[in-house]
Structure formats: C-alpha cells, structure tokens
C-alpha cells in the first residue's frame, strides 16, 4: 500500500509612481495577496540579533538565514470588517486584519490592483484614522525596480497621552515603497526561490494639542523590508525597526514556516482540509478528495521535536489530532 508523508502547519492559540523594472525579476501579482474573509497567515518570531537584511539589494541575492533563533509565534487573521471592533470608524474598509498577540485591527480597502491602509484600531490605546482614504500600501503587479509613494498624509486619533490634552492629531505622514531586490530566501523551514523584496519607509507625527495649540510632538519612523513570493499569501519574511524617539528602536523579525514547495506539494496541500486552524488544540484532518491512500501524519514543534505521530487509513479519510495538552504556539 502506498503511503504519502505530508507536512502540516498548525497554530494553537495616494499617489503612485513607477520606475523601469529590473530585467528578469519575478513578478508579484495580487492573486495570493488579496485576502478572503477567514484567511490567516502564521509567522514565527525570531531573534534579530546579528540579522543582516543585505540593504544593498540587487539581482539574484541569496538571503540565507537557515539558523534563525525562534522566540515565539504570531498569526495574521483577516476578518469581516463589519463585525470587527470600531468598524464605524472605518466605513469604507472591506478587510480587517487582527494579530493573535494584540487587541485591535489594521484596516484596509482592497481591489484587484491595490491594498490601501486606512488606519489602526486599538480598544486599549485608541484609533488612528487616516484622512482622504488612506494610502497605497502595495500596488500590483510589482517587480524589482518598481516604486510607489504617498508624500503626505494626515489623520485623527483617539490616543490619550494623559497630559490633559484637547486632542491628538496625525500629521506630516509620508510612505514610500521601493522594490529593490530579488533572489532566493533560505529559512529554517526551507528554501524559497523567485522572491522579490519591498523596502518601506514610513514616518508620521503624533501632535498633542492643549488649549488649541500644539505642545508635544512624537515622531514615529518605520524602516521595514518585506520579502514576497508570488505563490504564497503575505510576505514570507519581515524585518524592520520602529523608532519612536524614546529608547532603542523596536525590531521585528518574523518568517512563515513554509518550506520548499513544488507543484506536487501545492496540489496535495489544496486537497487536504485541516480545521479549525488556528484552534484550541483539537484539529480535524480530511483527505477524502485525494483518493484511496494511507497518510502518515507527524506533528513537530518549532525546534523539530515530534509531538504526535499517527496514520490516516484509506478507508477512513479522517483523523482527529489532540494537542490540547501542548503549549500554545506554532506546530508543523
């Protein structure tokens, strides 16, 4: 009897300008970047100590990071904006993205060629709502050599600095994205070819007003890199810093545990149903559409230790995995 081994990923709880593209660069389309309600992308957080994004960029770059030290996980969940918190502040949004680790949402207006960011909501610290319909975060299709930017944006916010302020405004905002490189990314979970990188610079001021006059200004500067592959949803690798002017800049380094994928693997993955994912520890696997085969299923934690091993018999096509006694996190 033929047996097939499968790999699982489980999570337990503007204005636009273009330049001439670099020849032979892969192209990133909107096919996998425009989300459906219910989509999710799982990331592993890594320690950024000594990480080198190779800022020079260029053609056929080899971003080799096979030994990233992991430090946790996070899931991006795409929800119906109508039922998400503070939806009345973002009436034009058709997508609300929630992070599994923090309250609130990031709000978007998407169509076949653009993803526009409308602002943020945080039920604890307050909303940021951008005026004039937000700005273009990504413009599709794109490849190395392309760029887009919003030279000026502003907005309102309900953030409370606790200074007895009348209000706090978002002013002097700017956003620029340049597609500066393409090549291959090597991650602890595998190698991804035909990768394109986007370098994003964003800056804005939070200005505190008292008695109608500005009294405090806090400038936020973001410097981020996003690596995309056309056959994966969302960036496969994210690295960046946020500098708020107080203390050392905060760093983010996270990657999708996606592994090396070929056409056969993609066909297999599309016909395996795993639910709910993310979940509370109990997962169901269904392989009915793959015919009469036995499937060996192994679940591993982020350091490669096996935590579960079983077989789906061809006469059943269903298997329940119980990981309820495992720690919350990301499993393969």
N, C-alpha and C positions, 0 to 999 in steps of 0.2 A: 504494500500500500504506500503510495507516495505521500510524503509529509513535507509541508512548507513551513519554514520559520518566518514569523512576522515580527516587526518592531512596533511597539505601541508607545504613545506619549500620553500620559495621564496627568491631570492636575487635581490634587486633593486640596480640598480647601484650606482791488489791487490792480497794479499794472504788471504786465508780463513782458519780458524781453528774452530773446533767444540769440545765441551765437552759433557759429558753424560747428556741427558735431565732429568729434574726432573719428576718423575712418576706422571701421571695423569694430567699433564699440557695440556691445549688446544693447538692445532697446528694451526699456521697461514700459509696458503697456498698463492700461487701467484694469485689465482682466481680473487680476487677483488682488488689486489694491482698493477696489470699490467694494465695501463690505455689505453683507446682508445682515439683517437683524438676527442675532443669535450666534454670529461668528465670534471666535475667540482666538487669540494668539498667545502662546505660552512662552515665557522667557526665563532663562536662568541668569541671575545676577552674578557678576564676577568681581573679584578684587582688581581694581585698576592700577595697583602698584606696578610701576615699570612698563605699563602698556604703551606701545608706540603705534599711533594710527597711520604712520608714514604720511605726514602732512603734504609732502611734495606732490603726491598723487601721480597721474600719468597713465600710460598704457601698459597693459599686461602686468599689473602689480600683483605680487604674491603676498597677501596679508596672512601670515602664518602664525596662528595663536592656538596650537594644539594643547597647551598645558595651562589654560586659564584656571585660576583657583576660584571655585564657586563659593558663593556666600548667601544663597537663598534663591527665591523664585518669585515671579510676578506674572499675572495674566491680564491681557487687554481684552475686555468684553464689550461687544458692540450691541447696544440696546435700542429699543424703540424710544425716541426722544419724548413721545407723548407721556410715557409713564415714568420717565426718569425725574430726579429731583430738579426743582426750579425750572421746569420746562417753559413756564410762562416768560422767563427772561430771554429765551431763545426761540421765538415763534417760527422762524424760518428753517430751523435745523431739521435735517432728515436722518441724523445719526448722532448718538450719544455714546462716547467711549468711557467705560468705567475701568479703573485699575483695581485689582484684587486687594491691594495693600493699603489704599487710602480712600476716604469718602469723597463723593462728588463725581463730576464728569468733565470730559472735554467735549465741546460741541462743534459739529461740522455740518456744512452744506455741501453735498457732493453731486456731481453729474458725470457724464461719460468722459470728460477731459480734465476736471479739476477737483481737488479737495480743498475747500475753504474752511479755515478755522474761524469760528465765531466767538470763542471765548472759553472760559472755565467756570465751573460752579463748585463750590465747596460749602456744604451746610455748616461747617465749623468756623471757617475763616472768612467766608464771603465770596461773592461772584466777581468775575471780570467779564464785562460785555463790551466787545469791540463795536465801534460805530461803523456806518457805511458798509455793512455786510461782511465785515471781517477782511481777511486777506488770503491769498492763494498759498497754501502750504506745499502742495505738489501739483504740477502741470504735466499731463500725459499726452502723448508718449514722450519719454525723455531718454537721452543717452549722453555719454561723455561729451562735454563741450557746450551743453545747453545751460541756460540760467533763467531765473525769473526773480522778481523782487517787488516789494511794496515799500517805497521810500518813506512813506509817512502814514501812520495810523494812530488813532486815539480811542478812548473808551471811558466807560464808567465802572466803578467798583464799589462794593459794599464792605470791603476790607476795613476793619477797625483797628487803628493803631493805638487806641487807648489814650490819646493826647487831648481829648476834648474837642476833636476836630469837627468842623461843619460837614466836610465831605473829603473824599479821596478820589483823585482823577488819574486816569491813564493817559499820558501824553508823550509826544516825541518818540512814538514807536516806529521801528523800521525792521524789515525782514528781507533777507536775501538768501537765495539758494543757488549754488553752482554745482553742476555735475562734473566733478574734477578728476575722475579716475575710473578705470575698470580693470578687472582681473579675476583672481581666484582667492577665496577665503578658506582657510583651514581652521576648523574649530574642534574642540574636544569631541564633539559628536560626529564629525566627518568633514568632508571637503565639498565646497560648492563652487562650480565654475560659472562663467558668464555673469559675474557680479558687477554692478555699477554703484558708485558711491556718490552721495549728495552731501555737500558741505553747507551747513546752515548757520548763519549769523543772525541773531535777533537781539534787539535792545529796546527797552522802554522805561519810562519814568513813572513811579508812583508818587504823586504830589499831594501832600496833606494841606488842606485849606482850613484856616481858622479866622473867623470874622471876615470871610470873603477873600482873604489874602493867603498866598502860598507861604508856608513856613518850614516845611520839611520836604526834601526830595530824596527818594531812594531809587537809584538806577539799577536795573536788572540787565545783565549781559549774558546771553547764551551763545556757546560755541560748540556745535554738535556735528557729528558725522553719522550718516545713515547708509548702510550697505544693503542694496536690493538685488534680488534675483527674480526674473520675471515669473517663474513658476511657483513662487512662494508668496503667501499673504504677509504683508507688512515687512519692515526691514529684518534681515536675518541677523544683523549685528548693529548695535547702537553704542556710540561712545560720545561723551560730551561733558562740558562743565557749565555750571551756572554760578555767576559771580554777582552777589547782591551788595558788595561793598563792605560787608561785615564778616571778618574772618576769612579763612581759606575758601576758595571756590568749591562748591559741591560737585562731585563727579558721579557720572552714571556710566556703567559698562554692563551691557547685557546682550545675550545672544539666544537665538532659537535653537533648541536641541534637535536639529533637523536631519543630520546625517547626509551621506551621499545618496542621491536619488537618481534612478534611471527610469525609463519608460515603463518597464515591467512593474517596478515598485509603485509607481504612481497609479497604474491601473488596479493593482492589488489594494492599495490604500483606499481608493474611491469606492471599493465594493465591500469594505469591512466597516460595520457600524459599531461604534463604541459609545455608550451613553450611560448616565449623564456624564459629561466631561466639560468643565470641571464637575466634581462630585464630592460627596461626603465620605467616600471610602468604598462604596458598593458600585461596581461597574458591570454592565452587561455587554457582551460581545456577540455579534451576529454575523455569520458568514454564509447565509443562505444563497446569495447571488453568485457565489464562487464555485458552486458545483460540489461534487462528492469527493472531498479531500479531508484528511485529518490535518489539524493545525496544532502545532506545539506553541504554547504561549509562555513567555518568560517576562516577568516584570522586574526591572532593576531600579535602584535609586541613583542619584546624581553622581555617586562615586563608583558606579559599576557593580555594586553588590546585588546579587539576586535575592529578591524578597518574595517571589512567587513563581511557581513552575507547574504547568498543567497542560492538558491536551483537549482540544475540541474534536470530538468524534464526528465522522462524516454523517452519521445517522441523526445527529442532534442539531448541529449548526449553531448552537448557543452555549455560552459559558458565562457564569457569574463569578466575578473576581471580588473577593472580600479583603480590602486593605484597611478596614476600619480601625485596626489596631496599630496602623502605621502613623508616623508623624506627618503633619500637613506639609506638602511640598510638591515637587515635580518628579515623576517616575516615567521610565521608559518601558 
